[in-house]
């Protein structure tokens, strides 16, 4: 049975930037084919360390992805590249209790 994303098998990433960029291209397989790497490499960007990049696109891929986006007609803005902190339900509950 497959393990759902964010289930804890590889930890929960802190950021959602990679997932957002990947979705703009239509998925891991599509983006991997365009930048010339394996689907697993792109998929692992969405893992927490040590297996992944904590939900962030690696710096050395960002310029390449931006250039390919222009060629493919995929609109990427500066806001798309902003690291989006993911708030998980348990984390949100803890934060609410702390701030009371």
Phi and psi restraints in degrees (range 20) as a CNS / XPLOR table:
assign (resid 1 and name C) (resid 2 and name N)
       (resid 2 and name CA) (resid 2 and name C) 1.0 -67.6 20.0 2
assign (resid 2 and name N) (resid 2 and name CA)
       (resid 2 and name C) (resid 3 and name N) 1.0 148.9 20.0 2
assign (resid 2 and name C) (resid 3 and name N)
       (resid 3 and name CA) (resid 3 and name C) 1.0 -92.2 20.0 2
assign (resid 3 and name N) (resid 3 and name CA)
       (resid 3 and name C) (resid 4 and name N) 1.0 124.6 20.0 2
assign (resid 3 and name C) (resid 4 and name N)
       (resid 4 and name CA) (resid 4 and name C) 1.0 -66.5 20.0 2
assign (resid 4 and name N) (resid 4 and name CA)
       (resid 4 and name C) (resid 5 and name N) 1.0 150.7 20.0 2
assign (resid 4 and name C) (resid 5 and name N)
       (resid 5 and name CA) (resid 5 and name C) 1.0 -56.7 20.0 2
assign (resid 5 and name N) (resid 5 and name CA)
       (resid 5 and name C) (resid 6 and name N) 1.0 139.7 20.0 2
assign (resid 5 and name C) (resid 6 and name N)
       (resid 6 and name CA) (resid 6 and name C) 1.0 75.9 20.0 2
assign (resid 6 and name N) (resid 6 and name CA)
       (resid 6 and name C) (resid 7 and name N) 1.0 12.5 20.0 2
assign (resid 6 and name C) (resid 7 and name N)
       (resid 7 and name CA) (resid 7 and name C) 1.0 -79.3 20.0 2
assign (resid 7 and name N) (resid 7 and name CA)
       (resid 7 and name C) (resid 8 and name N) 1.0 -13.2 20.0 2
assign (resid 7 and name C) (resid 8 and name N)
       (resid 8 and name CA) (resid 8 and name C) 1.0 110.8 20.0 2
assign (resid 8 and name N) (resid 8 and name CA)
       (resid 8 and name C) (resid 9 and name N) 1.0 -11.9 20.0 2
assign (resid 8 and name C) (resid 9 and name N)
       (resid 9 and name CA) (resid 9 and name C) 1.0 -57.4 20.0 2
assign (resid 9 and name N) (resid 9 and name CA)
       (resid 9 and name C) (resid 10 and name N) 1.0 -42.0 20.0 2
assign (resid 9 and name C) (resid 10 and name N)
       (resid 10 and name CA) (resid 10 and name C) 1.0 -115.2 20.0 2
assign (resid 10 and name N) (resid 10 and name CA)
       (resid 10 and name C) (resid 11 and name N) 1.0 16.2 20.0 2
assign (resid 10 and name C) (resid 11 and name N)
       (resid 11 and name CA) (resid 11 and name C) 1.0 81.5 20.0 2
assign (resid 11 and name N) (resid 11 and name CA)
       (resid 11 and name C) (resid 12 and name N) 1.0 162.5 20.0 2
assign (resid 11 and name C) (resid 12 and name N)
       (resid 12 and name CA) (resid 12 and name C) 1.0 -97.7 20.0 2
assign (resid 12 and name N) (resid 12 and name CA)
       (resid 12 and name C) (resid 13 and name N) 1.0 126.8 20.0 2
assign (resid 12 and name C) (resid 13 and name N)
       (resid 13 and name CA) (resid 13 and name C) 1.0 -70.3 20.0 2
assign (resid 13 and name N) (resid 13 and name CA)
       (resid 13 and name C) (resid 14 and name N) 1.0 152.8 20.0 2
assign (resid 13 and name C) (resid 14 and name N)
       (resid 14 and name CA) (resid 14 and name C) 1.0 -80.9 20.0 2
assign (resid 14 and name N) (resid 14 and name CA)
       (resid 14 and name C) (resid 15 and name N) 1.0 -24.0 20.0 2
assign (resid 14 and name C) (resid 15 and name N)
       (resid 15 and name CA) (resid 15 and name C) 1.0 -124.6 20.0 2
assign (resid 15 and name N) (resid 15 and name CA)
       (resid 15 and name C) (resid 16 and name N) 1.0 156.9 20.0 2
assign (resid 15 and name C) (resid 16 and name N)
       (resid 16 and name CA) (resid 16 and name C) 1.0 -113.2 20.0 2
assign (resid 16 and name N) (resid 16 and name CA)
       (resid 16 and name C) (resid 17 and name N) 1.0 12.9 20.0 2
assign (resid 16 and name C) (resid 17 and name N)
       (resid 17 and name CA) (resid 17 and name C) 1.0 -59.5 20.0 2
assign (resid 17 and name N) (resid 17 and name CA)
       (resid 17 and name C) (resid 18 and name N) 1.0 -49.0 20.0 2
assign (resid 17 and name C) (resid 18 and name N)
       (resid 18 and name CA) (resid 18 and name C) 1.0 -61.8 20.0 2
assign (resid 18 and name N) (resid 18 and name CA)
       (resid 18 and name C) (resid 19 and name N) 1.0 -45.5 20.0 2
assign (resid 18 and name C) (resid 19 and name N)
       (resid 19 and name CA) (resid 19 and name C) 1.0 -60.2 20.0 2
assign (resid 19 and name N) (resid 19 and name CA)
       (resid 19 and name C) (resid 20 and name N) 1.0 -38.6 20.0 2
assign (resid 19 and name C) (resid 20 and name N)
       (resid 20 and name CA) (resid 20 and name C) 1.0 -65.8 20.0 2
assign (resid 20 and name N) (resid 20 and name CA)
       (resid 20 and name C) (resid 21 and name N) 1.0 -47.4 20.0 2
assign (resid 20 and name C) (resid 21 and name N)
       (resid 21 and name CA) (resid 21 and name C) 1.0 -63.9 20.0 2
assign (resid 21 and name N) (resid 21 and name CA)
       (resid 21 and name C) (resid 22 and name N) 1.0 -45.2 20.0 2
assign (resid 21 and name C) (resid 22 and name N)
       (resid 22 and name CA) (resid 22 and name C) 1.0 -58.8 20.0 2
assign (resid 22 and name N) (resid 22 and name CA)
       (resid 22 and name C) (resid 23 and name N) 1.0 -43.8 20.0 2
assign (resid 22 and name C) (resid 23 and name N)
       (resid 23 and name CA) (resid 23 and name C) 1.0 -61.8 20.0 2
assign (resid 23 and name N) (resid 23 and name CA)
       (resid 23 and name C) (resid 24 and name N) 1.0 -35.7 20.0 2
assign (resid 23 and name C) (resid 24 and name N)
       (resid 24 and name CA) (resid 24 and name C) 1.0 -62.2 20.0 2
assign (resid 24 and name N) (resid 24 and name CA)
       (resid 24 and name C) (resid 25 and name N) 1.0 -29.0 20.0 2
assign (resid 24 and name C) (resid 25 and name N)
       (resid 25 and name CA) (resid 25 and name C) 1.0 -92.6 20.0 2
assign (resid 25 and name N) (resid 25 and name CA)
       (resid 25 and name C) (resid 26 and name N) 1.0 -6.4 20.0 2
assign (resid 25 and name C) (resid 26 and name N)
       (resid 26 and name CA) (resid 26 and name C) 1.0 97.4 20.0 2
assign (resid 26 and name N) (resid 26 and name CA)
       (resid 26 and name C) (resid 27 and name N) 1.0 9.7 20.0 2
assign (resid 26 and name C) (resid 27 and name N)
       (resid 27 and name CA) (resid 27 and name C) 1.0 129.6 20.0 2
assign (resid 27 and name N) (resid 27 and name CA)
       (resid 27 and name C) (resid 28 and name N) 1.0 169.6 20.0 2
assign (resid 27 and name C) (resid 28 and name N)
       (resid 28 and name CA) (resid 28 and name C) 1.0 -61.6 20.0 2
assign (resid 28 and name N) (resid 28 and name CA)
       (resid 28 and name C) (resid 29 and name N) 1.0 -44.2 20.0 2
assign (resid 28 and name C) (resid 29 and name N)
       (resid 29 and name CA) (resid 29 and name C) 1.0 -62.6 20.0 2
assign (resid 29 and name N) (resid 29 and name CA)
       (resid 29 and name C) (resid 30 and name N) 1.0 -44.3 20.0 2
assign (resid 29 and name C) (resid 30 and name N)
       (resid 30 and name CA) (resid 30 and name C) 1.0 -63.5 20.0 2
assign (resid 30 and name N) (resid 30 and name CA)
       (resid 30 and name C) (resid 31 and name N) 1.0 -49.5 20.0 2
assign (resid 30 and name C) (resid 31 and name N)
       (resid 31 and name CA) (resid 31 and name C) 1.0 -64.3 20.0 2
assign (resid 31 and name N) (resid 31 and name CA)
       (resid 31 and name C) (resid 32 and name N) 1.0 -41.8 20.0 2
assign (resid 31 and name C) (resid 32 and name N)
       (resid 32 and name CA) (resid 32 and name C) 1.0 -59.5 20.0 2
assign (resid 32 and name N) (resid 32 and name CA)
       (resid 32 and name C) (resid 33 and name N) 1.0 -42.9 20.0 2
assign (resid 32 and name C) (resid 33 and name N)
       (resid 33 and name CA) (resid 33 and name C) 1.0 -63.4 20.0 2
assign (resid 33 and name N) (resid 33 and name CA)
       (resid 33 and name C) (resid 34 and name N) 1.0 -37.4 20.0 2
assign (resid 33 and name C) (resid 34 and name N)
       (resid 34 and name CA) (resid 34 and name C) 1.0 -71.2 20.0 2
assign (resid 34 and name N) (resid 34 and name CA)
       (resid 34 and name C) (resid 35 and name N) 1.0 -36.4 20.0 2
assign (resid 34 and name C) (resid 35 and name N)
       (resid 35 and name CA) (resid 35 and name C) 1.0 -96.1 20.0 2
assign (resid 35 and name N) (resid 35 and name CA)
       (resid 35 and name C) (resid 36 and name N) 1.0 -5.5 20.0 2
assign (resid 35 and name C) (resid 36 and name N)
       (resid 36 and name CA) (resid 36 and name C) 1.0 80.2 20.0 2
assign (resid 36 and name N) (resid 36 and name CA)
       (resid 36 and name C) (resid 37 and name N) 1.0 41.8 20.0 2
assign (resid 36 and name C) (resid 37 and name N)
       (resid 37 and name CA) (resid 37 and name C) 1.0 -137.7 20.0 2
assign (resid 37 and name N) (resid 37 and name CA)
       (resid 37 and name C) (resid 38 and name N) 1.0 178.7 20.0 2
assign (resid 37 and name C) (resid 38 and name N)
       (resid 38 and name CA) (resid 38 and name C) 1.0 -79.1 20.0 2
assign (resid 38 and name N) (resid 38 and name CA)
       (resid 38 and name C) (resid 39 and name N) 1.0 156.9 20.0 2
assign (resid 38 and name C) (resid 39 and name N)
       (resid 39 and name CA) (resid 39 and name C) 1.0 -61.9 20.0 2
assign (resid 39 and name N) (resid 39 and name CA)
       (resid 39 and name C) (resid 40 and name N) 1.0 -36.5 20.0 2
assign (resid 39 and name C) (resid 40 and name N)
       (resid 40 and name CA) (resid 40 and name C) 1.0 -63.4 20.0 2
assign (resid 40 and name N) (resid 40 and name CA)
       (resid 40 and name C) (resid 41 and name N) 1.0 -39.4 20.0 2
assign (resid 40 and name C) (resid 41 and name N)
       (resid 41 and name CA) (resid 41 and name C) 1.0 -58.4 20.0 2
assign (resid 41 and name N) (resid 41 and name CA)
       (resid 41 and name C) (resid 42 and name N) 1.0 -47.6 20.0 2
assign (resid 41 and name C) (resid 42 and name N)
       (resid 42 and name CA) (resid 42 and name C) 1.0 -67.1 20.0 2
assign (resid 42 and name N) (resid 42 and name CA)
       (resid 42 and name C) (resid 43 and name N) 1.0 -41.1 20.0 2
assign (resid 42 and name C) (resid 43 and name N)
       (resid 43 and name CA) (resid 43 and name C) 1.0 -60.4 20.0 2
assign (resid 43 and name N) (resid 43 and name CA)
       (resid 43 and name C) (resid 44 and name N) 1.0 -39.3 20.0 2
assign (resid 43 and name C) (resid 44 and name N)
       (resid 44 and name CA) (resid 44 and name C) 1.0 -69.1 20.0 2
assign (resid 44 and name N) (resid 44 and name CA)
       (resid 44 and name C) (resid 45 and name N) 1.0 -16.8 20.0 2
assign (resid 44 and name C) (resid 45 and name N)
       (resid 45 and name CA) (resid 45 and name C) 1.0 -58.9 20.0 2
assign (resid 45 and name N) (resid 45 and name CA)
       (resid 45 and name C) (resid 46 and name N) 1.0 -23.9 20.0 2
assign (resid 45 and name C) (resid 46 and name N)
       (resid 46 and name CA) (resid 46 and name C) 1.0 -89.9 20.0 2
assign (resid 46 and name N) (resid 46 and name CA)
       (resid 46 and name C) (resid 47 and name N) 1.0 1.4 20.0 2
assign (resid 46 and name C) (resid 47 and name N)
       (resid 47 and name CA) (resid 47 and name C) 1.0 -91.6 20.0 2
assign (resid 47 and name N) (resid 47 and name CA)
       (resid 47 and name C) (resid 48 and name N) 1.0 157.0 20.0 2
assign (resid 47 and name C) (resid 48 and name N)
       (resid 48 and name CA) (resid 48 and name C) 1.0 -77.4 20.0 2
assign (resid 48 and name N) (resid 48 and name CA)
       (resid 48 and name C) (resid 49 and name N) 1.0 158.7 20.0 2
assign (resid 48 and name C) (resid 49 and name N)
       (resid 49 and name CA) (resid 49 and name C) 1.0 -63.4 20.0 2
assign (resid 49 and name N) (resid 49 and name CA)
       (resid 49 and name C) (resid 50 and name N) 1.0 153.0 20.0 2
assign (resid 49 and name C) (resid 50 and name N)
       (resid 50 and name CA) (resid 50 and name C) 1.0 -87.9 20.0 2
assign (resid 50 and name N) (resid 50 and name CA)
       (resid 50 and name C) (resid 51 and name N) 1.0 -10.3 20.0 2
assign (resid 50 and name C) (resid 51 and name N)
       (resid 51 and name CA) (resid 51 and name C) 1.0 -75.1 20.0 2
assign (resid 51 and name N) (resid 51 and name CA)
       (resid 51 and name C) (resid 52 and name N) 1.0 -26.2 20.0 2
assign (resid 51 and name C) (resid 52 and name N)
       (resid 52 and name CA) (resid 52 and name C) 1.0 -132.5 20.0 2
assign (resid 52 and name N) (resid 52 and name CA)
       (resid 52 and name C) (resid 53 and name N) 1.0 -164.9 20.0 2
assign (resid 52 and name C) (resid 53 and name N)
       (resid 53 and name CA) (resid 53 and name C) 1.0 -108.8 20.0 2
assign (resid 53 and name N) (resid 53 and name CA)
       (resid 53 and name C) (resid 54 and name N) 1.0 21.4 20.0 2
assign (resid 53 and name C) (resid 54 and name N)
       (resid 54 and name CA) (resid 54 and name C) 1.0 66.0 20.0 2
assign (resid 54 and name N) (resid 54 and name CA)
       (resid 54 and name C) (resid 55 and name N) 1.0 29.4 20.0 2
assign (resid 54 and name C) (resid 55 and name N)
       (resid 55 and name CA) (resid 55 and name C) 1.0 86.0 20.0 2
assign (resid 55 and name N) (resid 55 and name CA)
       (resid 55 and name C) (resid 56 and name N) 1.0 10.4 20.0 2
assign (resid 55 and name C) (resid 56 and name N)
       (resid 56 and name CA) (resid 56 and name C) 1.0 -112.5 20.0 2
assign (resid 56 and name N) (resid 56 and name CA)
       (resid 56 and name C) (resid 57 and name N) 1.0 142.3 20.0 2
assign (resid 56 and name C) (resid 57 and name N)
       (resid 57 and name CA) (resid 57 and name C) 1.0 -72.2 20.0 2
assign (resid 57 and name N) (resid 57 and name CA)
       (resid 57 and name C) (resid 58 and name N) 1.0 130.8 20.0 2
assign (resid 57 and name C) (resid 58 and name N)
       (resid 58 and name CA) (resid 58 and name C) 1.0 -58.3 20.0 2
assign (resid 58 and name N) (resid 58 and name CA)
       (resid 58 and name C) (resid 59 and name N) 1.0 143.1 20.0 2
assign (resid 58 and name C) (resid 59 and name N)
       (resid 59 and name CA) (resid 59 and name C) 1.0 -56.3 20.0 2
assign (resid 59 and name N) (resid 59 and name CA)
       (resid 59 and name C) (resid 60 and name N) 1.0 -39.3 20.0 2
assign (resid 59 and name C) (resid 60 and name N)
       (resid 60 and name CA) (resid 60 and name C) 1.0 -70.0 20.0 2
assign (resid 60 and name N) (resid 60 and name CA)
       (resid 60 and name C) (resid 61 and name N) 1.0 -9.6 20.0 2
assign (resid 60 and name C) (resid 61 and name N)
       (resid 61 and name CA) (resid 61 and name C) 1.0 -101.6 20.0 2
assign (resid 61 and name N) (resid 61 and name CA)
       (resid 61 and name C) (resid 62 and name N) 1.0 -14.7 20.0 2
assign (resid 61 and name C) (resid 62 and name N)
       (resid 62 and name CA) (resid 62 and name C) 1.0 -63.8 20.0 2
assign (resid 62 and name N) (resid 62 and name CA)
       (resid 62 and name C) (resid 63 and name N) 1.0 -44.3 20.0 2
assign (resid 62 and name C) (resid 63 and name N)
       (resid 63 and name CA) (resid 63 and name C) 1.0 -65.6 20.0 2
assign (resid 63 and name N) (resid 63 and name CA)
       (resid 63 and name C) (resid 64 and name N) 1.0 -40.5 20.0 2
assign (resid 63 and name C) (resid 64 and name N)
       (resid 64 and name CA) (resid 64 and name C) 1.0 -62.8 20.0 2
assign (resid 64 and name N) (resid 64 and name CA)
       (resid 64 and name C) (resid 65 and name N) 1.0 -44.9 20.0 2
assign (resid 64 and name C) (resid 65 and name N)
       (resid 65 and name CA) (resid 65 and name C) 1.0 -64.5 20.0 2
assign (resid 65 and name N) (resid 65 and name CA)
       (resid 65 and name C) (resid 66 and name N) 1.0 -40.1 20.0 2
assign (resid 65 and name C) (resid 66 and name N)
       (resid 66 and name CA) (resid 66 and name C) 1.0 -62.2 20.0 2
assign (resid 66 and name N) (resid 66 and name CA)
       (resid 66 and name C) (resid 67 and name N) 1.0 -43.9 20.0 2
assign (resid 66 and name C) (resid 67 and name N)
       (resid 67 and name CA) (resid 67 and name C) 1.0 -65.0 20.0 2
assign (resid 67 and name N) (resid 67 and name CA)
       (resid 67 and name C) (resid 68 and name N) 1.0 -42.1 20.0 2
assign (resid 67 and name C) (resid 68 and name N)
       (resid 68 and name CA) (resid 68 and name C) 1.0 -66.8 20.0 2
assign (resid 68 and name N) (resid 68 and name CA)
       (resid 68 and name C) (resid 69 and name N) 1.0 -36.8 20.0 2
assign (resid 68 and name C) (resid 69 and name N)
       (resid 69 and name CA) (resid 69 and name C) 1.0 -59.9 20.0 2
assign (resid 69 and name N) (resid 69 and name CA)
       (resid 69 and name C) (resid 70 and name N) 1.0 -43.3 20.0 2
assign (resid 69 and name C) (resid 70 and name N)
       (resid 70 and name CA) (resid 70 and name C) 1.0 -60.8 20.0 2
assign (resid 70 and name N) (resid 70 and name CA)
       (resid 70 and name C) (resid 71 and name N) 1.0 -44.7 20.0 2
assign (resid 70 and name C) (resid 71 and name N)
       (resid 71 and name CA) (resid 71 and name C) 1.0 -64.0 20.0 2
assign (resid 71 and name N) (resid 71 and name CA)
       (resid 71 and name C) (resid 72 and name N) 1.0 -37.5 20.0 2
assign (resid 71 and name C) (resid 72 and name N)
       (resid 72 and name CA) (resid 72 and name C) 1.0 -89.4 20.0 2
assign (resid 72 and name N) (resid 72 and name CA)
       (resid 72 and name C) (resid 73 and name N) 1.0 -6.2 20.0 2
assign (resid 72 and name C) (resid 73 and name N)
       (resid 73 and name CA) (resid 73 and name C) 1.0 77.3 20.0 2
assign (resid 73 and name N) (resid 73 and name CA)
       (resid 73 and name C) (resid 74 and name N) 1.0 24.8 20.0 2
assign (resid 73 and name C) (resid 74 and name N)
       (resid 74 and name CA) (resid 74 and name C) 1.0 -92.5 20.0 2
assign (resid 74 and name N) (resid 74 and name CA)
       (resid 74 and name C) (resid 75 and name N) 1.0 122.4 20.0 2
assign (resid 74 and name C) (resid 75 and name N)
       (resid 75 and name CA) (resid 75 and name C) 1.0 -81.0 20.0 2
assign (resid 75 and name N) (resid 75 and name CA)
       (resid 75 and name C) (resid 76 and name N) 1.0 114.2 20.0 2
assign (resid 75 and name C) (resid 76 and name N)
       (resid 76 and name CA) (resid 76 and name C) 1.0 -118.2 20.0 2
assign (resid 76 and name N) (resid 76 and name CA)
       (resid 76 and name C) (resid 77 and name N) 1.0 126.8 20.0 2
assign (resid 76 and name C) (resid 77 and name N)
       (resid 77 and name CA) (resid 77 and name C) 1.0 -110.0 20.0 2
assign (resid 77 and name N) (resid 77 and name CA)
       (resid 77 and name C) (resid 78 and name N) 1.0 172.3 20.0 2
assign (resid 77 and name C) (resid 78 and name N)
       (resid 78 and name CA) (resid 78 and name C) 1.0 -60.4 20.0 2
assign (resid 78 and name N) (resid 78 and name CA)
       (resid 78 and name C) (resid 79 and name N) 1.0 -34.0 20.0 2
assign (resid 78 and name C) (resid 79 and name N)
       (resid 79 and name CA) (resid 79 and name C) 1.0 -64.7 20.0 2
assign (resid 79 and name N) (resid 79 and name CA)
       (resid 79 and name C) (resid 80 and name N) 1.0 -33.1 20.0 2
assign (resid 79 and name C) (resid 80 and name N)
       (resid 80 and name CA) (resid 80 and name C) 1.0 -63.8 20.0 2
assign (resid 80 and name N) (resid 80 and name CA)
       (resid 80 and name C) (resid 81 and name N) 1.0 -32.2 20.0 2
assign (resid 80 and name C) (resid 81 and name N)
       (resid 81 and name CA) (resid 81 and name C) 1.0 -84.4 20.0 2
assign (resid 81 and name N) (resid 81 and name CA)
       (resid 81 and name C) (resid 82 and name N) 1.0 -9.6 20.0 2
assign (resid 81 and name C) (resid 82 and name N)
       (resid 82 and name CA) (resid 82 and name C) 1.0 -67.4 20.0 2
assign (resid 82 and name N) (resid 82 and name CA)
       (resid 82 and name C) (resid 83 and name N) 1.0 131.0 20.0 2
assign (resid 82 and name C) (resid 83 and name N)
       (resid 83 and name CA) (resid 83 and name C) 1.0 -65.8 20.0 2
assign (resid 83 and name N) (resid 83 and name CA)
       (resid 83 and name C) (resid 84 and name N) 1.0 119.1 20.0 2
assign (resid 83 and name C) (resid 84 and name N)
       (resid 84 and name CA) (resid 84 and name C) 1.0 -97.2 20.0 2
assign (resid 84 and name N) (resid 84 and name CA)
       (resid 84 and name C) (resid 85 and name N) 1.0 117.0 20.0 2
assign (resid 84 and name C) (resid 85 and name N)
       (resid 85 and name CA) (resid 85 and name C) 1.0 -70.8 20.0 2
assign (resid 85 and name N) (resid 85 and name CA)
       (resid 85 and name C) (resid 86 and name N) 1.0 130.4 20.0 2
assign (resid 85 and name C) (resid 86 and name N)
       (resid 86 and name CA) (resid 86 and name C) 1.0 -88.9 20.0 2
assign (resid 86 and name N) (resid 86 and name CA)
       (resid 86 and name C) (resid 87 and name N) 1.0 129.1 20.0 2
assign (resid 86 and name C) (resid 87 and name N)
       (resid 87 and name CA) (resid 87 and name C) 1.0 -105.5 20.0 2
assign (resid 87 and name N) (resid 87 and name CA)
       (resid 87 and name C) (resid 88 and name N) 1.0 109.2 20.0 2
assign (resid 87 and name C) (resid 88 and name N)
       (resid 88 and name CA) (resid 88 and name C) 1.0 -82.4 20.0 2
assign (resid 88 and name N) (resid 88 and name CA)
       (resid 88 and name C) (resid 89 and name N) 1.0 151.6 20.0 2
assign (resid 88 and name C) (resid 89 and name N)
       (resid 89 and name CA) (resid 89 and name C) 1.0 -52.3 20.0 2
assign (resid 89 and name N) (resid 89 and name CA)
       (resid 89 and name C) (resid 90 and name N) 1.0 -44.6 20.0 2
assign (resid 89 and name C) (resid 90 and name N)
       (resid 90 and name CA) (resid 90 and name C) 1.0 -65.3 20.0 2
assign (resid 90 and name N) (resid 90 and name CA)
       (resid 90 and name C) (resid 91 and name N) 1.0 -38.9 20.0 2
assign (resid 90 and name C) (resid 91 and name N)
       (resid 91 and name CA) (resid 91 and name C) 1.0 -65.2 20.0 2
assign (resid 91 and name N) (resid 91 and name CA)
       (resid 91 and name C) (resid 92 and name N) 1.0 -42.1 20.0 2
assign (resid 91 and name C) (resid 92 and name N)
       (resid 92 and name CA) (resid 92 and name C) 1.0 -62.2 20.0 2
assign (resid 92 and name N) (resid 92 and name CA)
       (resid 92 and name C) (resid 93 and name N) 1.0 -42.0 20.0 2
assign (resid 92 and name C) (resid 93 and name N)
       (resid 93 and name CA) (resid 93 and name C) 1.0 -63.2 20.0 2
assign (resid 93 and name N) (resid 93 and name CA)
       (resid 93 and name C) (resid 94 and name N) 1.0 -42.7 20.0 2
assign (resid 93 and name C) (resid 94 and name N)
       (resid 94 and name CA) (resid 94 and name C) 1.0 -63.4 20.0 2
assign (resid 94 and name N) (resid 94 and name CA)
       (resid 94 and name C) (resid 95 and name N) 1.0 -44.1 20.0 2
assign (resid 94 and name C) (resid 95 and name N)
       (resid 95 and name CA) (resid 95 and name C) 1.0 -62.0 20.0 2
assign (resid 95 and name N) (resid 95 and name CA)
       (resid 95 and name C) (resid 96 and name N) 1.0 -39.9 20.0 2
assign (resid 95 and name C) (resid 96 and name N)
       (resid 96 and name CA) (resid 96 and name C) 1.0 -63.1 20.0 2
assign (resid 96 and name N) (resid 96 and name CA)
       (resid 96 and name C) (resid 97 and name N) 1.0 -40.3 20.0 2
assign (resid 96 and name C) (resid 97 and name N)
       (resid 97 and name CA) (resid 97 and name C) 1.0 -66.4 20.0 2
assign (resid 97 and name N) (resid 97 and name CA)
       (resid 97 and name C) (resid 98 and name N) 1.0 -39.2 20.0 2
assign (resid 97 and name C) (resid 98 and name N)
       (resid 98 and name CA) (resid 98 and name C) 1.0 -65.6 20.0 2
assign (resid 98 and name N) (resid 98 and name CA)
       (resid 98 and name C) (resid 99 and name N) 1.0 -40.1 20.0 2
assign (resid 98 and name C) (resid 99 and name N)
       (resid 99 and name CA) (resid 99 and name C) 1.0 -79.7 20.0 2
assign (resid 99 and name N) (resid 99 and name CA)
       (resid 99 and name C) (resid 100 and name N) 1.0 -5.5 20.0 2
